[in-house]
Amino acid sequence: MKVVLKLIMVLALLWLAGCSSTGGSKSDGVAVEDRSDSGAAVTDATTTGVDGYGNLTIESLSDPNSPLAQRVIYFAFDSSEVAEQDRPLIEAHAAFLAANPTVKVTLEGHTDERGSREYNIGLGDRRAQAIRRMLEFQGVSPNQITVVSYGEEKPAVDGHDESAWSMNRRVELVYAGH
Amino acid sequence: MKKITLSLFALLLCASWLARAELTIEITQGMDGAVPVAIVPFGTAGGVPPQDVAAIVSADLARSGRFAPVPVQNLVGRPVETSQVRFQDWRTLGVDNLVIGKVEPVGGGQYRVQFRLFDVYRGRQITGYSLPAPADRLRYIAHRVSDLIYEALTGQPGAFATRIAYVISESANGKKTYELQLADSDGHNPQTLLSSPQPLMSPAWSPDGAKLAYVSFEKKRAGVFIQDIASGKREELSAFAGINGAPAWSPDGRYLAVTLSRDGNPEIYSMRLSDRALKRLTNGPSIDTEPVWSPDGRSIVFTSDRGGSPQLYRIPAQGGRPERLTFEGNYNASADFSPDGKTLALVHGANGKYRIATQDLDSGRLHVLSDGSLDESPSFAPNGSMIIYATESGRRGVLAAVSSDGRFRQRFSLQQGNVREPVWSPFEKRK
């Protein structure tokens, strides 16, 4: 009974993820997957019922149409608050990880270059911990998650202005081998 | 076994004690009232030594900002012995002080450096020394000569025969390389201690100057290491889940303060190095990091955003109630104590600019010293005269130094790559 309930929750989350992401589009120029097909993938999951777990395999990570294809979450300056629009994305990853307890994820926290380096390590850690708590709250086991903060040491974009900084304030979800 | 593999690994990484491109120094803001001084090229009867000692001394004194050595072509004589000095001539030149000396081979690849410092107006010798020097240590001995002259003239020990450690990052063919390097305080003799494809951070000198603690991400996670500079041997001291960062040595060398997030939040701990016993010093939901010990070892200053923005706080070294130290501006972080313990250097952020400032601990007065917009990582010279820090020039990371009164500035640049996180060594133990 418990399992069924959990499954319903997971599927509901996935469905939510699919729905809300079709509408939302980030304007920051990030390479975002084509989300128009993600609804279809989710439909498959709901119709196959209990076997839906089978669709949430490691292969989903390689599917550019899967909601799991987006693995970067961006933050405001000196903030570790997750934007409302990013919640469905995190919920999709949570559902996937909860359904695949052997899969492990590393949450890499990053900041922009402003301010001191070790404080930025702290800030990157705080961002990654915020995502960790959301994942765990949705049933992901703590031992599936590793948190590493790189602070400002590994910028995604080199540059000394807000256009670079906004791309560097981020948490990356890294699945080994993907 | 683990230790052996680690040191082997270190040896492999250090196999390249590469000679690197040197940091070149440019004085970017001169100082009014620098004292004119004449440094006569040293006599080299018996063979030309591998280093021009007088030229090194002259560059050192100019770099301090407090002296203005007379250009060699303007000197009014080339005395080597006291008997050859005609004080009247040097008075005409308008210099207060005169340095003469000689470098002589004494056999077996050894030299002897002798120098004398004169008060030109009184026509008297102020000080004079004779220093033995192996050929490969001549440059170092020249810096020692500068130290002795500086001390005789200012009453403050010189910090020329010291070193700086720093981190370099370079990108080539889409690959990043991080290097932990050491150089003399004038940028010469750069040596690579560690090279890694993953970030290296936060070098910190042991109080005896023999070791460096640092953070390495070489295992795709943070670890705090201590490396013996001479042998290259190292140990990983801290490899907990999450942050292992911001190492800082206690003045007696027995403890290392570190930042760990193993309990879910960045907190400051002190680790007893003899048995790695940990004591947690902070506790709360804020980011607590960047610990530094006061020179008397009694307290620790750190960065915390417990008040809403990053500010500096002080706690007793054994832990206790934090006292907030900084109030001006919305960002004050990355503290370093002056050697006398009376002043903090820090990164001060206001109006979107991050600059180096000092704060007097008694009065609380803040004094902004640098003029960049992304300045960071201040570190005092062991005599307190200068603060070295990281800044930007032409979109690249370079090092800069400013006198602790802010009147004199210089820049250290590399031909390529980004230099950052400079830390000035303690005084070298005299051998």
Interface residues (C-beta under 8 A of the other chain):
Chain A: D78 T106 E113 R114 G115 S116 R117 E118 Y119 I121 G122 L123 D125 R126 Q129 T146 V147 V148 S149 Y150 G151 E153 K154 H160
Chain B: P199 M201 S202 F217 K220 R221 A222 A241 G242 I243 G245 A246 T259 S261 G264 N265 P266 I287 D288 T289 E290 T303 D305 S309 P310 Y331 A333 S334 V347 G349 Y354 L374 E376 S377 E392 R395 R420 E421
